[in-house]
Amino acid sequence: MAAKPKPLSVVILAAGQGKRMKSDLPKVLQPLAGHSLLAHVLDAAAALKPALIHVVYGHGGDKVRLAVRADNLRWVLQAEQRGTGHAVQKSLPGIPDDHTVLVLYGDVPLIRTATLRNLLALTGPKSMALLTAKFDSPDGYGRIVRNARGQVTRIVEQRDCSARELKIRECNSGVLAVNAKLLKRWLGKLKPANAQREYYLTDIIAMAVKDKIKVAPLIAPTAVEVQGVNDKLQLATLEAEYRRGRALELMLAGVTVIDPARLDVRGAVTCGRDVVLDVNVVLEGPVQLGNGVRIGANCVLSQVQVGAGTNIRPNCVIERAQIGKSCEIGPFSRVRPETTLHDGVHIGNFVEVKKSEIGTGSKANHLSYIGDTTVGAGVNIGAGSVTCNYDGVNKWHTEIGDAVFIGSGTMMVAPVKIGDGATIGAGSTITRDAPPGKLTLERSSQKTVEHWQRPVKK
């Protein structure tokens, strides 16, 4: 029978200032793929279902706490930054001795939950686990020192390395998992005997070896997974890696991606069969695309569900909306939050829809605004028509029944109701309810002024 896993406490070190970012925003709040660096790490940690996540914060303290909204968090203030060992030590009073402690970093956003699970599997009462990585250019990383039998004996920070140690390509990621009781004992023995006069967490490796606790290394599948972010160049590099990885996932799932280098996926995206994504598409999850959906170039979809067979033409922005099956949207359309388009709806060029429900088979193909409106089935809304929903203080509702024909250039001044089957003459300003099945129009008399001459410039 397999041993029952120990309860897990996760410690995320997020107290760094990030001077090289040259930004007023704390380093761990810098955005990557639409979420902060820290949010990415929290997602990976939460998937492990720990008893508690301890976030050690310092620089930008209140900003960090206010920006992160997550359950199961304990905030630990490290007012004075005295090294990674000191940071972990600050979190230990809230961690029981029988827990396994997993140490993560708030500026290492691409760490994968699967890798962390493999790491935790190497821990036990007589072993600790250490995540390492092999770099072609290991500059800036602590080196993993092994003995002749390949066993890890210690970690040396780069600034303390000898010339021989600088040639080592296997590096420390900083991520480790260990029994809490052992960790507390070793951290109590740390001394700042290094060039920076800091308490290094990495010094516990040598202590573990001395105490005959096995140090079990796990080499990360890719080096990018454990790379930290210290400046905007590194941030952009990891963002590109994230985009590449998400595009690869979608293509392996059967999505046609016209140019993987020009697809930006942020958050959860699920796709049916035969989905096509053209260039410069941005998907801000959660996004759900049904079978046969086609997204044209330069489109942004944020928190959207799109039904099967819908075609979204180039240069559209769709936010927090429900799109039915076999719809045609765009080009140059905007669908704003709280909008529902039923099956077969056409929203054409330079049409904006906001907080509205549009029934099956209805069309608004040109230069119109539909806001705070309920539109029935089989409606045709002519070019240049507007639901005038705002009086300067309040928003008012417009109701358009089934099979209504709205002539071009119609202003519908809400609140107003247009009955089923009504026809509204082009150029009308409708301020009162229009009865069903009738032609309603409102026009001033047309006049021609005789003997009028256009002014001429001198």
Order of alpha helices (4+ residues) and beta strands (2+ residues): beta-beta-beta-alpha-beta-alpha-beta-alpha-beta-alpha-beta-beta-beta-beta-alpha-alpha-beta-alpha-beta-beta-beta-beta-beta-beta-beta-beta-beta-beta-beta-beta-beta-beta-beta-beta-beta-beta-beta-beta-beta-beta-beta-beta-beta-beta-beta-beta
